[in-house]
Amino acid sequence: MESTQHHIDRKTFLKVAVLSGTGVVFGVNFLQSCQSKKEQPINLEALEYNEFNAYIEIALNGYVTIYAPNPEIGQGVKTAMPMIVAEELDVAWDHVRVVQANLDTKKFKRQVAGGSQSIRFSWMPLREAGATARQMLVNAAAMEWNIAPEKCTTHQGFVVHPKGDKKGYGDLVLKAATLEVPQKITLKKTEDFTIVGSGKHNVDNFKITQGDALYGMDYSQEGMVYAAILHPEKFGDILVSVDASEAKKVHGVLDVIQFNNNIAVIGTNTWNVFQGKKAVKATYRENKNKEDSDLFDNRMEQAFESGKFKKRGGKGNVSEVFAKADQVIERVYEAPFLAHNTMEPMNFFAHVTADKVNLKGPIQTPENTAKQVARALKRKEEEVHIEMCRIGGGFGRRLIGNYVIEAAQISNLIQKPVKLVYSREDDMTAGYYRPKVKYKIKAAIKNNQITGYHLQEVVVNNMMWPKLANYFPEGAIPNTLFESYRIKSNIKTAPWRAPVTNFLAFAEQSFFDELANELQIDPVQMRLDLLEEAEKNKHDDMEYSPRRFQAVIKKVAKDAQWGKTKEGVYQGISAYYSHNSHVAQIAEVEIKNNQPVVTKIYCAIDCGIVVNKLGAMNQAEGGIVDGLGHALYSEQLVKDGIAVRSNFHQYKLGRMKDAPEIQISFIDSKEAPTGLGEPTLPPLAASIANAVFAANGNRLRKQPFAKNGLYNS
């Protein structure tokens, strides 16, 4: 049995019931219609639930509302998080209605969609929330039966008497809500799970297919106007003057305003404001810094030559082992700027009044964004109210809430409710990018063993974080050194799906394949041997588990029949730990029309307990397809301080025809869940590059692959 303690008084529970950061309150419905016992479909949306700022609400007929606290960006948490609550509450899933919660820092903690951490951080609080409510219902039934609570059990919305009698949760909710919050609760054994570990369809599937208003772009309010923003064309330029005379002549344009370094066009719909924006004439003071993709390449080479790096981690004596090495192997890998390209453009609704700042739209970081809005408007944080909706793609772009602040500032200036909408061109040319980066990796070889590993990163704006030094190959190689050199730029960069590791994994895992080739060792066996060494040397600072890492490599090798000849098929292995999960992938490549084509990806994942098998499969496959398309084609170029590629006719993404067959295996585990929205993306590109090398001897070290003439699907 898993037990947990609580020390919360009854008054606290009945008001907001904050339990380990997750509020739980019983709401009740006194409508007679909710007491219907007829066996007929019930429209859960039509039931009137009382809201007590609660997390769980139970109607008198036993139907349950569960609030999903975190932003939903397609990663499935709006389904998976309520599944965890429902599991411990022990209620039938088809009796559950899921509602998106608004930002509420008093009831919920970490209302963030980022880092693949939503389930990991909320696993225990969500379980405790459901289990606490279940225990109070059990206590209520036990009092009515005049027996000890421990003699009772529960089953799908009923408390069961040891003699078989049952009481529905709806019949007990009024009594339960008056009881003391239990100081000790018992969590279910993992082997008794019936909801967690099953496959549940996305709770919004029907609404999405029916075109119901779920996304920020759908939202409107009576009296609302629209806004578009003209940002400086060149990164770092300063706005000097504005001529809006022609813009104001455009039909439907109501006003043109200047704020900060931007110009906003206000109008009656998006078409009008987009047209009005084109007619604005702005003068800027030019940024004198040279911001250019080609120039960055030169500066990166100069950085490697300078030796002026910042140490980010490592152990042992790298200088000594390299000096004594029989052989030093050195390679360089490079990647371009990448746009986020969410399918739903940046948008947000704002209505600033004297009493409140009302905001609604798609944002991955509602709490931090609310704080930024409060600072920007010089308002109290408690006056900022954010309602969340489904997000049509994030990939890290919506961690940055600049467009929310802009919407709030515009509303504050015009004193009207406003909907700010970016065009595709706005976001691709004035948005945020994955940093351009190069990695130089060196290995020292002594007596055919890897004795030293030295990685140098040169990157625009961002740097890898120090804890990456405790990822693989920590423990596997005795002497390691990780260094960074940052090139400062006005080009805006930000986290991009699987920050840092999205390309670092490609560099690292390509390099280990090159080492295996140089040392004439099987690439799978080399990784297993290195991880065996890591197991011997493991310590508390190591971020990964050598044994769990070995398990996914062995599993994917077995699934793909690694080492067994498949006529005309060439394989490449890659394995990477990120976001607390271990992933191994094998790509299969065939030569068609004299070009290598990816035909199948095998993937093995250890992400602990899989909460929703359907959702997990979608995330795993999505990460693979996303990684494939960006490795093949995608690149943002900057010329003379201006982003060159403004829409999909210039910026190529992966297409349906590029998607190979994918086979996913999850390691059966009783460990707490870890990340899944991002971990399948980082290792993907290296598995392809390693398979291409096996197929034709071409070594891919620079992305995008297609641009460099080495790969064309």
Secondary structure by P-SEA (a helix, b strand, c coil): cbbbbbbccaaaaacccccccbbbbbbbbcccccccccccccccccbbbbbccccbbbccccbbbbbbcccccccccccaaaaaaaaaaccccccbbbbbbccccccccccccccccccccaaaaaaaaaaaaaaaaaaaaaaaacccccccccccccccccccccccccccaaaaaacccccbbbbccccccccccccccccaaaaaaaccccccccccccccbbbbbbcccccccccccccccccccccccccccccccccccccccaaaaaaaaaabbbbbccccccccaaaaaaaaaaaaaacccccccccccaaaaaaaccbbbbbbbbcccccccccccccbbbbbcccccccccccccaaaaaaaaaaaaccccccbbbbbccccccccccccaaaaaaaaaaaaaaccbbbbbbcaaaaaacccccccbbbbbbbbbccccccbbbbbbbbcccccccccccccccccccbbbbbbbbbbcccccccccccccccaaaaaaaaaaaaaaaacccaaaaaaaaaaaaaaaccccccccaaaaaaaaaaaaaaaccccccccbbbbbbbbbcccbbbbbbbbbbbcccbbbbcbbbbbbcccccccaaaaaaaaaaaaaaaaaaacbbbbbbccccccccccccccccccccccbbbbbbccccccccccccccccaaaaaaaaaaaaccccccccccccccccccc
